[in-house]
Amino acid sequence: MFHDTLITVGAFSLTNREIDLTVVAAILTLVGYSMNDTIVVFDRIRENLSTTRMRSLADVVNKSIKQALSRTLLTSGLTFLTVQSLYLLGGAALNGFSFALVVGILIGTYSSIAVAAPMLVAYHNWRAKRSRGNPPDRLIGGSSLAPGTIPS
């Protein structure tokens, strides 16, 4: 979420736009939107972890992203088209608000698909390397996860 807001504020800085109260509202909206998209992907990962046996976490994450991709792209695409029409037809009063949403929806969709879930795999691999020789990691729901495996 920090990544999304930072890039959106950076886009305002690059384009020399003023950040007013409506832009702050748009940025807060983006945090919620991005959080919702990320929760959808992680919920799919959680569901697949409980139904899939003896597969690596990377495979489960990849399968989960594929399953959630169409829903995420449809939702984000329709929201993007709506906000883009606000940007093009909304006038000066909605220009900053809609510009923040246009940039934020693009970045938020990218980060929920291509940043958040792969970070889970990277974190799991890092923990597995760090704890070699120790008991298996405890990750989701208190289940024992040996490096690269899914609980049965």
URZI-V426070 format. One record per pair of residues at least 6 apart in sequence whose C-alpha atoms are under 7 Angstrom apart, sorted by sequence separation. I is the first residue (numbers start at 1). J is the second residue. If there is no record, write none. Layout:
{{I	J} {I	J}}
This chain:
{{138	144} {139	145} {145	151} {87	94} {137	144} {138	145} {144	151} {87	95} {136	144} {137	145} {143	151} {128	137} {136	145} {137	146} {136	146} {49	60} {87	98} {48	60} {86	98} {87	99} {45	60} {83	98} {45	61} {48	64} {83	101} {84	102} {45	64} {83	102} {128	147} {44	64} {5	27} {80	102} {125	147} {41	64} {41	65} {80	105} {41	68} {76	105} {1	31} {1	34} {76	109} {1	35} {37	72} {65	113} {61	117} {58	121} {57	121} {26	97} {30	101} {23	96} {27	100} {23	97} {26	100} {30	104} {34	108} {38	112} {22	97} {26	101} {30	105} {34	109} {37	112} {23	100} {34	112} {38	116} {57	148} {8	100} {56	148} {57	149} {56	149} {57	150} {55	149} {56	150} {8	103} {54	149} {55	150} {8	104} {54	150} {53	150} {54	151} {53	151} {54	152} {53	152} {4	104} {49	150} {4	107} {4	108}}
